[in-house]
Amino acid sequence: MTQELIDLRTSILEGRYSDALAIVDELEGMSKQAILRTIQSHLVILLIHLIKNQIEQRLTGSWANSIRNSIREIKKLNIKDNKTSYYINEDEWENLIEEEVLENAIADASEEVMNGQFTRSQLSEMLDKPQLLERAIELITLTYTHSAKELPALIEEILVDLPGGEDWINRRN
């Protein structure tokens, strides 16, 4: 990006405004791609913990924290600077998860679920993927309709309904 900024400055100083605008467009594209990659990273973390919950039928405090943090970060990153539009629209998550993120999350989760007891393919076969997708989208959808201040309580309501959620909220093992 440093070279692009140098080129932008040079183009402006030399009065080559069409070149400068092309560089601005390139920088905008780079910025959007970086934001989308970061959103996907948080989405993978969210899915890993939902996978662990689904397979192990329990919920730990650290998993709940990771889920909450992932949702908070997705909310922050997904809204554009104009505060009225999003990088990923509400109806695009299912496709993004199924086509770009889910298999990576399963591969990563296979190292953690039941202390790495299952291979990626075994874990993939065990999962109820439609339920996993539904739960992830339910959590993400909150980011479109609720403030950051409201999110923790709403996420907690969903987490309580997960396997082991009652034990987690009541701090039982």
N, C-alpha and C positions, 0 to 999 in steps of 0.2 A: 504494500500500500504506500510505502514511502516514495517509491519511484513514481507512482501515479500522482501523488501530491506535488512532486517536483515538476512533473510534466504539466500538470494543471496550472501551476504558478507560471511556468514558462509560456504556456499557451495564452494565458490572460495578458501577461506583460507584452507579448508580441502581437496582441490583438487578434489572435486566431481563436475566435469565440466558438466556432463550430467544433473545433478540436477540443476546446475546453469543455463544452457541453457533452461531447462523446465520453470524455474522461469522467465527468460527473455521473453520467449514466452507468459507466463501468463500476465506479465506486459504490453507487446505490445497489447495484446487483451483487457486488461482493458483500456489502453489509447485510442484505436480505439473506443471502446464503449462509452467512455466519449465524444469524439469528435463527434460521430454520434448523441448522445443525445443533445449536444449543437447545432448542425446543425438543428436538428428537432425542438428545441425550437425557433430558429430564423425563421424557416419555418412556424411554427404556428403563430408567430407574423405577418409575411408577409401575410398569408392567412386571418387572422382576419381583417386586414386593407383593403384587397381586397374585403372581404365579406361586410364590412361596406360600402365601396364605391359602390359596386354593388347594395346593397339594398337601401341605402339612396340617391344614385345618386348625391353624392357630394364628394369633396376631400378637406380635411383641411390640413393646414401646418403640424400639428403634425402627421397626417396619412402619408403624403408624407415623412416626416423625418423617421418614423418607417419603411416604405417600403425601403427607401434608406439604412438605417442602417442595416436592415435584409439582404439585398443583399450584402452589403460590408462585413458583418460578415460571411455570407455563403461562400463568395469567399475566405476570409482569412483562414477559418477553413477547407474547403474542399480540398485544395491542400496539398498533402503530402510533407514531408520534402525534398524529392528528386526534388521537383518543376516540375516534369514531369507527375505525375499521381494523381488521385483523390480518395478520400474515396467513393464518390458517382459519378458515371460516368454520363455523359450527358443523356444517354438513360434510366437511372434508376429512374429519378425524378417522372415520372407519377405514377409508381407503388408505390413508397414510399408515395407520397401524398395521393393516393386513399386508400391504405391499412393501413397506420399507422398514418397519420397526419390530414387528412381532418375532420374527425368526432370530433376530439379534438378541432380543430380550430372553427368548427361550434358551439360546446358547449360553448366555451369561448366567441365567438362573440355574442351569444344569450344574454349574460349579458350586452353587450355594444350597439348593434344595436338598434337604436330608443329608447335609454334609457331602454333597457331590455324588450321591449314591446312584444317580441315573445319568445316562448319556443324554445328549441333546435330543436324539430321535426318540428315546424312551419317554423322556419328559414331554415331548411334543404329542406323543400318542395318549398320554395320561390326561392331558389338559382338556377341560371343557372350554374350548376357544370362544364359542359364542358368548358364554357367560363372562369370560375374562374381558372380551371386547365390550360387552354391555356395561360392566362395572367401570372400566376405564373411561368410557365415554360419559357415563353418569357423573363421574367425578370432574372430568374436564368441562362438561356443560355448565357446571356451577360457575366457572370463570367468566361466562358471558352474561350472567344475570345477577351476580352478587358482587359486592365490594370485597376488597381484601380483608376488611375488618370482619365481615360476616363469614368468610370462608372457613375459619377453624371450627366453628360450631357446626356448620353444615357438613363438613367433611367428617367430623366426629359422629354425626348421626348415621352416615353411611358406613363408617368403620365399625360401629357397634353391631351392624347387621351382618358383618362378615363372619365366617367361621372363627370362633375364638374371640369375637368382638366383645361379648358380654364379660368374659374373663378379663380381657384387656382393660375395659373401662372400669371394672371393679378391682383391678390390680390383683387378680388371682392368677396363679400359675396353672 
